[in-house]
Amino acid sequence: MAHDCSFLEDLDLGDDQLSFADGRRESHATDWGTEESGGVMPDAVVWPERTADVSAVLSAATDRGVPVTPYAAGTGLEGAAVPAHGGISLDLTRMDAVVDYRPDDFQIDVEPGIIGSDVDEHVAGDGLFFPPLPSSGEISTIGGMIATDASGMGTVRYGEIADWVLGLEAVLADGTVVRTGSRAIKTSSGYNLTDLLVGSEGTLAVVTEATLELAGRPEQIRGGRAIFETLDDAAEAVFDAVRTEVDVAKIELVDGLSARMANDYLDTGLPDAPMVFLEFHANHGIEAEIDLCRTIFEDHNVARFEMSDDDDEMAALWEARRELAFAVRSYDPDLEPLHPGDVTVPISAYPEVVHETKRLADEYDLLVPCFGHAGDGNLHYSVLADPSDPAQLERGEELYRAIVELAIDLGGTATGEHGIGEGKQPYLEPEHGAGAVEAMRSVKQAFDPTDTLNPGKVFPETADGERVREPDR
């Protein structure tokens, strides 16, 4: 339904902060994961430039029952930024400043629209960095990362975004501005609202500032790859290395099909074989960790174990890994990736989820490239199918569901880092149980009783219809 958003013209916004133009609205109808399938056009787009702008928009929208969907770089994969019920798309990309920087405390305060890699660039002169940046850190915003509790290639050592957020400034649906957390590295004061807001996909509040913890850059960095005879060998080697507590900063799985796709897309010349990409960080003793990893991999039929400290060689290696999502999309013009899979399982179950995914791909006779942040049990996969073939599309959807259900059965999750959004809603209750999902609904209704913020996301019943509102008393 269309919403009358003319009230926005009465707010204290600049002429360039508000648009009703079709082109602007169309550009905010989708995110990266929904570009092919289409999205929903908002009725208006607003670009706030300060917290007061966000507060004014939310207060006025809530009073009128108009939904507001936060939007940033649009790099999400599950439709979390799609304005499912129309209303206002709140584009936070102009709020991209560094508010304060305290290198002695290893802390930085930033606005949500700042690009992740810009944070690293800002602090690099002091030998610091922001460790949990995802693979998309050069194109995605800190606010978007906080919304989905993103993680990336360094998670095996450094953890996810939530582990590095000390506090937030956020605006509730009624316009109230709140601060959560503390600049102290620990606190047991009150409810942990910071962790509640991280990963809530803009359904509870709009983050307008974040206090992030930083780390010192390691003095020694070595990277490389290990090439295996079989994908099962590679997955078992990853499990064994993590179980043995090899101090590795990145350990990424790339199957042979993904390697071929990367070669076609980037002309990289990767071997057409299962591989594990590695990077080690240390201030001293890095060779001992590399030797331990090599010894473990040799127990799993590693064909080649190649390491380098050349910056250009490592950059080329990680570029191939970062660009795999684009490589999969462009591989075959007659095939389309159905959904971006990002299941995660306990590390002991990683070899099984990899093996079964490939077995299911053979059973359904479909191409399924597999890669991912193997060290934390994460498997990215895409089911490729011909969109003009209904039978193949149906098989593809069945296969995609089978892999997600397998991960949940193994004690894992439907989404390790992309969030629920719209795409993963059917798996919320199977993963968490009806009681836990009802508790989540209660939290949503307490924070946002009018369902102003990002309606149509997370909860399954909103996918095809009603917004989640506070029940009548």
VOGU-3710 file (C-alpha; in Angstrom, 3 decimals, decimal comma):
1> mahdcsfled> 0,000/0,000/0,000  1,105/3,565/-0,648  1,767/5,856/2,290  1,329/9,603/2,341  4,790/10,900/3,232  4,129/14,565/2,472  4,616/15,325/6,182  8,360/14,951/5,607  8,341/18,311/3,828  7,403/19,949/7,138
11> ldlgddqlsf> 10,457/18,597/8,954  13,710/20,485/9,313  15,396/18,781/6,371  17,381/20,300/3,525  16,010/20,166/-0,010  18,597/17,540/-0,953  17,752/15,330/2,035  14,322/14,273/0,764  13,162/12,822/-2,543  9,921/11,498/-3,983
21> adgrreshat> 11,459/11,003/-7,435  10,932/7,636/-9,111  14,629/7,177/-9,832  15,638/7,728/-6,234  12,888/5,449/-4,965  13,776/2,708/-7,463  17,413/2,779/-6,338  16,240/1,955/-2,798  13,814/-0,823/-3,749  16,360/-3,650/-3,570
31> dwgteesggv> 19,639/-4,716/-2,067  22,364/-6,796/-3,725  20,630/-10,069/-2,949  17,279/-9,008/-4,435  18,395/-7,182/-7,578  17,404/-10,062/-9,837  14,075/-10,877/-8,190  12,965/-7,272/-7,695  12,004/-5,410/-4,545  9,535/-2,830/-3,261
41> mpdavvwper> 9,718/0,882/-3,980  9,514/3,159/-0,943  7,191/6,138/-1,053  10,028/8,501/-0,134  13,779/8,505/0,482  15,364/10,531/3,283  19,100/11,133/3,801  19,610/12,139/7,455  22,807/14,024/8,246  22,626/14,002/12,041
51> tadvsavlsa> 20,956/12,080/14,837  18,307/14,797/15,204  17,185/14,149/11,615  16,729/10,442/12,336  14,790/11,228/15,504  12,483/13,684/13,749  11,692/11,306/10,891  10,990/8,345/13,176  8,824/10,346/15,572  6,702/11,774/12,770
61> atdrgvpvtp> 6,454/8,453/10,913  5,405/6,559/14,037  2,689/9,111/14,767  1,254/8,467/11,294  1,754/4,702/11,040  4,284/5,026/8,222  6,994/2,331/8,114  10,692/3,257/7,992  13,361/0,953/6,587  17,039/1,779/7,266
71> yaagtglega> 19,261/1,638/4,192  23,016/1,990/3,686  25,263/0,613/0,946  22,714/-1,941/-0,283  25,201/-4,829/-0,155  22,943/-7,094/1,920  22,009/-10,526/0,622  18,701/-11,342/2,334  16,533/-8,326/1,492  16,855/-6,710/4,920
81> avpahggisl> 17,013/-3,220/3,359  13,996/-3,750/1,076  11,054/-1,562/2,201  8,635/-4,479/2,247  5,646/-2,334/3,240  6,663/0,847/1,430  6,944/4,019/3,443  10,309/5,691/3,994  13,746/4,409/3,020  16,123/6,017/5,526
91> dltrmdavvd> 19,485/6,213/3,766  22,248/6,673/6,362  25,208/6,923/3,990  25,700/10,667/4,577  26,312/9,995/8,272  29,832/8,780/7,602  32,050/10,756/9,963  34,642/9,713/12,500  33,230/11,327/15,648  36,147/10,633/17,980
101> yrpddfqidv> 39,326/8,581/17,924  41,175/7,452/21,052  44,207/5,414/19,983  45,474/5,070/23,558  42,206/3,302/24,422  42,116/1,344/21,140  38,712/2,901/20,394  36,990/4,882/17,666  33,500/6,417/17,521  31,982/6,454/14,031
111> epgiigsdvd> 28,693/7,211/12,341  26,869/4,295/10,687  27,427/5,308/7,054  31,219/5,055/7,149  32,671/2,331/4,912  34,429/-0,394/6,877  37,787/-0,095/5,140  37,770/3,669/5,823  37,926/2,861/9,529  41,055/0,799/8,938
121> ehvagdglff> 42,573/3,579/6,840  41,859/6,173/9,546  43,678/4,236/12,271  46,470/2,631/10,233  48,948/5,387/11,049  48,894/4,304/14,690  49,427/0,652/13,810  45,804/-0,264/14,545  42,983/-1,941/12,630  39,376/-3,098/13,000
131> pplpssgeis> 39,741/-6,903/12,951  36,230/-8,246/12,226  35,682/-6,561/8,855  33,834/-8,898/6,467  34,989/-9,690/2,942  32,771/-6,838/1,714  34,444/-4,339/4,055  35,536/-2,124/1,155  31,948/-1,583/-0,049  29,735/-2,023/3,015
141> tiggmiatda> 29,068/0,297/5,937  29,661/-0,132/9,636  25,941/0,397/10,241  25,056/-2,418/7,867  27,613/-4,703/9,501  26,128/-3,945/12,920  22,604/-4,576/11,618  23,440/-8,129/10,549  26,229/-8,843/13,063  28,472/-9,441/10,090
151> sgmgtvryge> 31,667/-11,452/10,135  34,285/-12,474/7,656  37,501/-14,237/6,871  39,173/-13,310/10,153  36,381/-14,602/12,388  38,265/-17,780/13,258  40,746/-15,646/15,193  39,068/-12,307/15,844  35,360/-13,069/16,191  32,391/-11,229/14,672
161> iadwvlglea> 31,299/-7,580/14,682  29,426/-7,967/17,994  32,685/-8,828/19,724  34,136/-5,424/18,821  31,197/-3,071/19,493  31,502/-1,440/22,919  28,492/0,850/22,727  25,913/2,451/20,468  23,885/5,587/20,055  20,525/4,612/18,574
171> vladgtvvrt> 17,101/6,084/17,910  13,971/4,186/18,881  10,825/4,146/16,774  9,227/7,007/18,715  12,289/9,220/18,195  13,879/8,646/21,606  17,689/8,721/21,465  19,407/6,135/23,673  23,001/5,192/24,432  24,030/1,641/25,217
181> gsraiktssg> 27,195/0,031/26,515  30,261/1,765/27,887  33,712/2,935/26,874  35,025/0,573/29,549  36,023/-2,780/28,089  33,639/-4,556/30,457  30,418/-3,724/32,269  27,740/-5,656/34,154  25,456/-2,634/34,505  21,880/-3,260/33,388
191> ynltdllvgs> 20,584/-5,153/30,386  23,030/-5,647/27,524  21,174/-3,490/25,017  24,221/-3,236/22,778  24,197/-6,935/21,969  20,427/-6,842/21,581  20,626/-4,151/18,897  23,586/-5,708/17,086  22,118/-8,153/14,584  18,534/-6,859/14,917
201> egtlavvtea> 18,498/-5,774/11,240  17,039/-2,339/11,937  13,850/-3,741/13,454  14,428/-2,397/16,988  16,264/0,915/16,523  18,344/2,910/14,055  22,036/3,079/15,004  23,455/6,589/14,609  26,874/6,132/16,244  29,033/3,183/17,287
211> tlelagrpeq> 31,995/2,876/19,626  34,300/0,247/18,153  37,241/-1,508/19,740  40,447/-1,704/17,729  43,512/-3,949/17,788  47,205/-3,585/17,038  48,319/-4,724/13,611  50,420/-7,898/13,811  54,104/-7,517/13,000  54,251/-10,766/11,057
221> irggraifet> 51,763/-11,714/8,319  52,171/-14,731/6,056  49,625/-16,106/3,636  49,227/-18,830/1,067  47,236/-21,829/-0,046  47,071/-25,557/0,349  45,882/-27,727/-2,539  44,215/-31,061/-1,826  43,374/-34,218/-3,699  39,707/-34,125/-2,648
231> lddaaeavfd> 37,260/-31,679/-1,096  36,692/-34,098/1,791  40,428/-34,025/2,528  40,387/-30,227/2,580  37,403/-30,039/4,932  38,888/-32,634/7,290  42,189/-30,745/7,303  40,413/-27,527/8,329  38,640/-29,299/11,187  41,860/-30,900/12,381
241> avrtevdvak> 43,742/-27,573/12,287  41,053/-25,747/14,250  40,706/-28,607/16,745  44,469/-28,537/17,272  44,218/-24,782/17,903  46,607/-23,755/15,180  46,856/-19,975/15,572  45,535/-19,082/12,121  43,895/-15,731/11,289  42,118/-16,821/8,096
251> ielvdglsar> 41,364/-20,304/6,828  39,068/-20,365/3,800  37,722/-23,318/1,826  37,404/-23,071/-1,971  36,134/-26,044/-3,964  37,277/-26,862/-7,499  34,115/-25,474/-9,102  34,543/-22,150/-7,296  38,186/-22,028/-8,425  37,084/-22,442/-12,053
261> mandyldtgl> 34,544/-19,667/-11,619  37,185/-17,344/-10,145  39,505/-18,120/-13,051  36,797/-17,262/-15,581  35,929/-14,023/-13,788  39,380/-12,731/-12,816  41,736/-14,775/-15,014  43,557/-15,805/-11,842  44,998/-19,132/-12,935  44,013/-20,960/-9,758
271> pdapmvflef> 44,452/-24,739/-9,840  41,275/-26,618/-10,727  41,268/-28,387/-7,364  39,958/-28,029/-3,799  41,986/-25,482/-1,869  42,346/-23,904/1,536  43,493/-20,275/1,622  45,463/-19,375/4,751  46,785/-16,330/6,550  48,777/-16,264/9,780
281> hanhgieaei> 49,157/-13,227/12,069  51,708/-13,018/14,877  54,156/-10,710/16,570  56,698/-13,509/16,873  56,987/-17,232/16,194  54,860/-17,285/13,058  56,951/-20,004/11,386  56,144/-22,449/14,186  52,409/-22,069/13,553  52,884/-22,452/9,801
291> dlcrtifedh> 54,940/-25,620/10,324  52,296/-27,058/12,648  49,578/-26,360/10,092  51,651/-27,918/7,314  52,191/-31,054/9,411  48,443/-31,378/10,074  47,573/-30,863/6,418  50,086/-33,528/5,394  48,003/-35,996/7,393  45,106/-35,195/5,033
301> nvarfemsdd> 46,760/-35,771/1,672  47,718/-32,187/0,930  49,247/-32,038/-2,550  50,921/-28,626/-2,204  51,380/-26,234/0,710  52,564/-22,840/-0,516  53,248/-19,810/1,685  54,440/-16,296/0,905  55,095/-12,968/2,571  54,877/-11,049/-0,710
311> ddemaalwea> 52,137/-8,424/-0,434  51,177/-8,583/-4,115  50,872/-12,369/-4,105  48,697/-12,323/-0,992  46,551/-9,506/-2,381  45,851/-11,529/-5,541  44,972/-14,579/-3,468  42,468/-12,748/-1,293  41,008/-10,853/-4,227  40,057/-14,179/-5,785
321> rrelafavrs> 38,307/-15,176/-2,560  36,543/-11,818/-2,092  35,222/-11,774/-5,658  33,753/-15,276/-5,621  30,169/-14,064/-5,124  30,477/-11,971/-8,289  32,229/-14,810/-10,093  29,359/-17,180/-9,319  26,813/-14,696/-10,682  28,644/-14,220/-13,965
331> ydpdleplhp> 29,699/-17,836/-14,566  26,938/-18,945/-16,953  24,409/-16,521/-18,485  21,866/-19,350/-18,700  22,072/-20,142/-14,986  21,040/-18,037/-12,036  22,064/-18,421/-8,369  18,832/-18,937/-6,454  19,848/-17,775/-2,984  23,101/-16,889/-1,212
341> gdvtvpisay> 23,641/-19,712/1,274  25,665/-19,019/4,422  25,001/-21,895/6,802  27,335/-22,374/9,763  27,801/-25,510/11,849  29,933/-26,583/14,827  33,454/-27,132/13,537  33,258/-30,878/14,227  30,358/-31,080/11,758  32,090/-29,079/9,045
351> pevvhetkrl> 33,415/-32,040/7,034  29,941/-33,573/7,070  28,103/-30,458/5,894  30,613/-30,005/3,057  30,410/-33,653/1,988  26,611/-33,798/2,162  26,212/-30,545/0,258  28,202/-31,939/-2,642  26,360/-35,268/-2,439  23,020/-33,456/-2,592
361> adeydllvpc> 24,248/-31,408/-5,556  24,991/-34,641/-7,405  21,648/-36,130/-6,355  19,722/-33,116/-7,661  22,017/-32,808/-10,717  22,733/-29,110/-10,160  25,856/-26,986/-9,928  26,601/-25,893/-6,340  29,872/-24,019/-5,848  31,037/-24,171/-2,223
371> fghagdgnlh> 33,431/-21,859/-0,396  33,478/-20,093/2,929  35,031/-19,094/6,217  35,836/-22,672/7,052  37,591/-22,009/10,346  34,380/-20,912/12,034  32,260/-23,633/10,419  30,793/-21,363/7,744  29,861/-22,663/4,294  28,827/-20,323/1,499
381> ysvladpsdp> 27,096/-21,989/-1,418  24,917/-21,089/-4,384  22,477/-23,358/-6,156  22,613/-22,562/-9,882  19,507/-23,220/-11,959  18,004/-22,256/-15,311  15,291/-19,646/-14,581  13,433/-20,673/-17,760  13,124/-24,289/-16,589  10,374/-24,612/-13,926
391> aqlergeely> 11,328/-28,191/-13,043  14,958/-27,222/-12,528  13,967/-24,215/-10,446  11,823/-26,433/-8,226  14,715/-28,880/-7,792  16,990/-25,966/-6,964  14,663/-24,657/-4,257  14,369/-28,148/-2,764  18,139/-28,532/-2,755  18,663/-25,137/-1,131
401> raivelaidl> 16,185/-26,007/1,630  17,764/-29,413/2,148  21,177/-27,853/2,808  19,792/-25,334/5,313  17,820/-28,035/7,107  20,925/-30,225/7,204  22,901/-27,435/8,870  20,213/-26,907/11,510  20,031/-30,665/12,154  23,805/-30,635/12,721
411> ggtatgehgi> 23,406/-28,050/15,476  24,132/-25,084/13,237  22,348/-22,046/11,894  20,548/-21,040/8,723  22,584/-17,854/8,514  26,038/-17,292/9,902  26,422/-13,666/8,808  23,862/-12,502/6,245  20,930/-12,189/8,631  17,322/-13,354/8,367
421> gegkqpylep> 15,870/-10,456/6,362  13,151/-11,814/4,112  14,947/-14,822/2,657  15,626/-16,863/5,796  12,290/-16,314/7,564  11,027/-19,900/7,080  13,982/-21,217/9,107  13,705/-18,982/12,174  11,309/-21,190/14,099  12,848/-24,548/13,062
431> ehgagaveam> 16,202/-23,256/14,310  15,120/-21,546/17,543  11,773/-23,086/18,460  8,362/-21,473/18,816  8,997/-20,255/22,373  12,166/-18,383/21,488  10,594/-16,793/18,419  7,640/-15,636/20,520  10,116/-14,071/22,949  11,707/-12,260/20,001
441> rsvkqafdpt> 8,285/-10,953/18,964  7,762/-9,656/22,486  11,049/-7,752/22,327  10,056/-6,275/18,963  6,674/-5,169/20,317  8,261/-3,635/23,418  10,749/-1,579/21,407  8,470/-0,809/18,469  4,757/-1,371/19,275  3,593/0,327/16,063
451> dtlnpgkvfp> 5,942/-1,751/13,890  7,476/1,343/12,353  10,968/-0,066/11,960  11,668/-2,362/9,008  8,382/-4,294/9,024  8,288/-7,501/7,031  11,666/-8,686/8,253  12,833/-11,492/10,538  9,409/-12,842/11,585  7,799/-15,389/9,253
461> etadgervre> 4,222/-14,174/9,565  5,113/-10,804/8,102  6,502/-12,204/4,860  3,168/-12,202/3,032  1,021/-9,783/4,923  0,515/-8,095/8,222  2,980/-6,059/10,190  3,820/-7,229/13,721  2,002/-4,793/15,977  1,312/-4,746/19,688
471> pdr> -1,825/-6,829/20,351  -4,943/-5,090/21,601  -5,093/-5,017/25,380
//
